[in-house]
Amino acid sequence: MRIGIVTIFPDFVKVIKEYGVIAQAVENGLLQIDVFNLRDFTTDKHKVVDDYPYGGGPGMVMKPEPFFRFFEFYTSNYGKPYVVLTSPQGRRFDNKVAMELATREQLVIICGRYEGIDERVMKFVDDEISIGDYVLTGGELPAMIIVDAVSRFVPGVVEEESVKNDSFYNDLLDYPHFTRPREINGLTVPEVLVSGNHEEVELWRRKESLKKTMLKRPDLFLKHQFDELDKKALISLFKELMKDAR
Ligand SMILES: C[S@@+](CC[C@H](N)C(=O)[O-])C[C@H]1O[C@@H](n2cnc3c(N)ncnc32)[C@H](O)[C@@H]1O
């Protein structure tokens, strides 16, 4: 997958491809992440990207011409991308949106600054995405969040089994994890995890997932589509509760 990020702060954004799983995916050629400096698409000596708003009022607005030049450059070199504008006015970003974006061959993400971009740039935009109901100073952090979450759904970047067990995949939160040592300061690992019984481990994990989701995110729990393992886990959970209540 090819991802382009358009920003006036390229050094800020570049770090996204320098660490961890994403750095590995870039190295293995699963992801290509290009960070474009919007100022490279200006023509004046001072590389100005903002101007006063028509109609007056506070703040500055990102000028349209550098974006027009950028899209002309991009499409003539790489073809038509799916274009996302980071914006507090967009649809809310979540796991499902990330999965959907990961199916695109080419994604370009625009980082706004100041009061936002000149409305005429919207002619290039396919999707407006918000990372939450608050206003940030720029689209760089949202773009990095989008790239990180989307990358995890690009085949091969993260083990498929791991993605499927993660929180939100099936409207469930992830189960608790433990590693060595088996005991620390009197705190031990649940016996079932060291039993070697894979079926029991699977059942225990699903029970814990259901329990966590019910308690922390009842809204997700009510959306979850229950499969056979869920039913078995719920019955087992219910039996445990009844036993404790007696
Ligand atoms: C100060 S904000 C502009 C806010 C704009 N005047 C408004 O109220 O809708 C500057 C830029 O930060 C980015 N941004 C701010 N909050 C965001 C959010 N919650 N989600 C995504 N992008 C955001 C956008 O790219 C936006 O153009």
PDBQT file of the ligand as one rigid body, heavy atoms in Angstrom, charges set to zero:
ROOT
HETATM    1  C1  LIG A 301      -7.229  24.324  14.341  1.00  0.00    +0.000 C 
HETATM    2  S1  LIG A 301      -7.775  23.047  13.297  1.00  0.00    +0.000 S 
HETATM    3  C2  LIG A 301      -9.049  23.839  12.350  1.00  0.00    +0.000 C 
HETATM    4  C3  LIG A 301     -10.392  23.682  12.968  1.00  0.00    +0.000 C 
HETATM    5  C4  LIG A 301     -11.515  24.291  12.134  1.00  0.00    +0.000 C 
HETATM    6  N1  LIG A 301     -11.458  25.726  12.172  1.00  0.00    +0.000 N 
HETATM    7  C5  LIG A 301     -12.839  23.823  12.696  1.00  0.00    +0.000 C 
HETATM    8  O1  LIG A 301     -13.255  24.353  13.740  1.00  0.00    +0.000 OA
HETATM    9  O2  LIG A 301     -13.456  22.883  12.137  1.00  0.00    +0.000 OA
HETATM   10  C6  LIG A 301      -6.480  22.835  12.145  1.00  0.00    +0.000 C 
HETATM   11  C7  LIG A 301      -6.399  21.477  11.496  1.00  0.00    +0.000 C 
HETATM   12  O3  LIG A 301      -6.151  20.470  12.464  1.00  0.00    +0.000 OA
HETATM   13  C8  LIG A 301      -6.698  19.233  12.042  1.00  0.00    +0.000 C 
HETATM   14  N2  LIG A 301      -7.578  18.753  13.108  1.00  0.00    +0.000 N 
HETATM   15  C9  LIG A 301      -7.908  19.408  14.239  1.00  0.00    +0.000 A 
HETATM   16  N3  LIG A 301      -8.700  18.653  15.020  1.00  0.00    +0.000 NA
HETATM   17  C10 LIG A 301      -8.874  17.479  14.391  1.00  0.00    +0.000 A 
HETATM   18  C11 LIG A 301      -9.597  16.306  14.690  1.00  0.00    +0.000 A 
HETATM   19  N4  LIG A 301     -10.306  16.187  15.805  1.00  0.00    +0.000 N 
HETATM   20  N5  LIG A 301      -9.551  15.271  13.806  1.00  0.00    +0.000 NA
HETATM   21  C12 LIG A 301      -8.841  15.385  12.667  1.00  0.00    +0.000 A 
HETATM   22  N6  LIG A 301      -8.145  16.489  12.317  1.00  0.00    +0.000 NA
HETATM   23  C13 LIG A 301      -8.156  17.532  13.165  1.00  0.00    +0.000 A 
HETATM   24  C14 LIG A 301      -7.402  19.498  10.721  1.00  0.00    +0.000 C 
HETATM   25  O4  LIG A 301      -6.543  19.124   9.672  1.00  0.00    +0.000 OA
HETATM   26  C15 LIG A 301      -7.627  20.987  10.764  1.00  0.00    +0.000 C 
HETATM   27  O5  LIG A 301      -7.693  21.553   9.472  1.00  0.00    +0.000 OA
ENDROOT
TORSDOF 0
